[in-house]
């Protein structure tokens, strides 16, 4: 058997955000999110992940999976493979947007329900922490008193999770193992097949059950991600080489630093141009490359 790489957004949405994925998402969230009083989610509704702006000029946004829990809480989930500039702000923006757009004009603030933003990354975000899971809330700086628990950010850093199949101790371990390793497995591990929801997830992720259109979409997405990674690595390499060369020509430490900065910027611009050539919009290209549109068009 061959399974989809669940770390790609196409596969992640298919497994966790499809019409028949409710049991999978319920099990996954109950294993990862600690709700007040040890509450267990009994039901949820998977909704359109497109967040429509209610205010003119507000930015349209997508998330990978969005669900409304029976408790009223909204959960937005994203799978991030590349650590691009502005990602932390984007995560916070999406959470805040999901929170305040619940109300229409004239409604009272007490009607607002909590929002949980769950982000799974295929890179390390918080090098100072050893644990693969971290949770952030608004907390008083000195006394660590929660101001309000309505917005919660949860991060899962896959590179920090290194358990083998025999080391999986609970359902949380099994779900993280599935997300990180499904694409490299040739069979369903026995310890994972015993859980009905995980078995269902493997069935959805089985490439044998994909249509030709779905296979093509997954292949294109993986190819695109590889292109992005390769372009970024090449740009960084060229930027460093160019920076060292310019620094040597300047013959001083300040010149080296300035040269490095110029070289890295040129490398990022090269990444953006390559992404544009591949059909990506200018807005997406500059966001992934970490530059602005003015730099790309040569206006600044």
N, C-alpha and C positions, 0 to 999 in steps of 0.2 A: 504493500500500500504506500501511497504518497499523499502527504497532507500539505495544505496551504501553509505558508509562513504567516502565522497570525499577527506578526509584528507589522505587516504592511496594512495600511488603512483599509484597502479593499477587503482583505480577508477578515480583519478585525470587525468591520461593520457587518459582514456576512454572518459571522459566528455569533456576535453579541447583539446585533441590532436588526436582525431580520424579523419577519412577521412571526415565525415560529420559534423565536429565541427567548421567549419570556422565562421559561424554566431555567435556562442557562444563565440569563442575566440576574435572576433572583438569587440563585445559588452563589454566583460570583460576588455580587454585592454584599450578601449576608456574610460571606467569608472574609471580606476585606474592610467593611465599614462598621465601626463601633457606634451603634445608635444609643441614644439616651436610655438609661435604665435597662440596657441589654435587650432592647426591643428587636424583634425579628420582622423583616419585611414579609408581609403575607401576599401582597399583590402589587403589580406595577403595570404601567402602560408605556410601551415604547412609542415615542412620538417623533415627528419630523425634526431632524437635528439642525435644520436651517433656522437661524434666529433672525426673524424679520425685524428691522428697525421700526420703532414707533415714533421717532423724532426725525424730522427732515435733516439730512446731512449725516446721520449716524451711520457708522460702518456696518455693512452686512457681514455676518459671520456664520461659519459652519462649525459643528463639532462632529466627532465620529459617531457617537451614540448619545441619545438623550432619552431619559425616562422620567415619568411622573409616578412617584410611589403612592401607595394607598394612604400614607400619612400626610400627603400633600407636598412632601419634599421633592425637589427637582434634582436629579443627578445628571451631570454632563460628563462624558468620558472621552478622552482623547488618547490615541496611541502616537507617540512622537519618536521618530527614528533619527532625525537630524536635529542637532542643537543649533538653531539659527538665531540670529540677533532679534531681540524683541519678543522671544518666546514667553518669558516669564510675564511680561506685561500683557501679552495676548491671553494667557491663561486667566489672569486676574480680570481682564476686561470681559471675557466671556462669562465668567462667574458673576460679576457685577451686573452685566446685562441681563442674564437669566433671572437675576434677583429683582431688579427694579422694573423690568418690563412685565411683571405679573399684574401690576395695577394699571387700570385705565383711569382716565381723568375723573376726579371726584371721589375715588375709592379711598378708604382709610388705610394707614400704614400697618395697622395691626393685622391686616389681611395677608400681609406678605408671609410666604412660607420659606423655610430654609432651602439653601442651594448648596450642593456638594459638587466640587469639581475634582474628578479623579483623573490624574494624568499618569500614564505609563510611559517611561522613557527607555530607549535602548542605548542610553549613555548616562554617565554619572553627572548629576546636577549638584549634589552637595557632598563634595569630597571630604569635608570635615566630619561627616557622620558615617558610621559603619553600617547602620541598619538600612535595609533596602526600602523600608516604608517610613514615610514621614508625614506628619499632619500639621497644618498651620491654621491658626484662628486669630481673631483680634483679641489681644491680651494686654493687660496693664503691664507696663515695662518693669516696675519695681516689685509689685506685689503678686504678679502673675494671675490677676483676676480677669476672667473672661468678660469682655465688654458685651459681646453679643455672639451667640453661636450660629447665627443664621447663614454665614458664609464660611465654608470650610474647604480648604485645599488639601488634597491628599496626593502624594507622589509615590510611585512605585518605580524604583531604579533597577532595571533588569540585570545590568552587569554586576550588581552587588549580590545577586541571588545565585549561589553556586552549589546548591544541594543536588545530589544525584538522586536517581529514582529510589534507591533503597533508603535514602535519608529523609524522604518526605514524611512528615509527622502528622500533618493535619490537612484539612480541606483547602486552607489558604495556600499552603506549600504546593498543593497539587494544581491549583489554578494558575499560579505563577509559573510553575514548571511547564504547564501546557502552553501558555503564551510564549514563553521563551524558546521552547524546544520542538513544538509541533512540526515545524517545517523541516526538521532534520530526522524525524522518526520514520521508521519503516513499518512499525506495528503499534498497536495501542498497548502501552504498559499495563500489566494486570492490576496494579494498585490503583490506576486511574480508571480502568474499565468498570470497577466495582461501583463507582458513583454514577447513577443514571444520567445526571446532567452533563458530566464530563464525557460520558459515552456518546451522548447526543451531540456535544460540541465536536467530537472527533468525526462523527457522521457528516456533519455540515462541512467540516474542513477537508473531508476526503476528496481529492481532486477527481476521482473517478465519477463523482456525482455532478461535476460542473458541466454546464453547457459550453459549446465552443466559444460563445461570446464572453462567458465568464472566464474561461481559460485565457483568452486573449487579453482581457482587461487586467487579470492578475499578472500576466507576463509583462505587459506594458508598464504596469506600476512598479514591478521589481526592477525592470530595466531603467526606468526613470530615476528610481532611488539610487541605483548603482551609478548612474551618470552624475547625479548630484554629489554623491560622496567623492567620486573620482575627480570631479571638477574642483570641488572645495580643496581637496588634498593637493591637487596640482597647483591651484592658485596660491595656496599657502607656501608651497615649496618655491614657486617662482618669486613670490613676494619676498621671501627671506633671502633668496639669492640676489635679487635686485637690490634689496636694502643693504646687504653686506657690500656689494659693489659700489653703491653710491656713498656708503659710509667710508669706505677706504679712500675714495676719491676726495672726500671732504677732509680726511686725515685727522678727524677728531671724534671724540665720543658722542658729542651732540649730533654731529653729522651722521654717525652710524644709526643713532636712534631715529633721526628724521628720515633717513634713507629707508630704514625698515618699515616705518609707517607708510611712506609713499609706495613702497613695493607691495606691501600687503593690500593697500587700497587698490592698486592696479590689478592685483590678482583677483580681488572681489569683483571688480568691474568686469573682468574677463569671464568670471562665473556667470554673472547676470546676463551678459551678451550670449553666452552659450545656451542658457535656459530660454532666452527669447527665441533663439534659432530653432529650438525644439518645440516652439508653439506655446510656451507659457506666457501669461499676461505680464505686462510690465510691473504691475503691482506685486504679483506673486514673486517675480524674478528678483526684484530689489529687496523684498523682505527676506527671502532665503539667502541672498548673497550678502546682506548686511550693508547695503548702500542706499542712497536715496535716488529718486527719479532724476533730479537735477544733475547729479553727478553722471548718471548714465547717458543723459541726452547732451551733456557737455555744456549746460547752461551755467554751471558753477565750477 
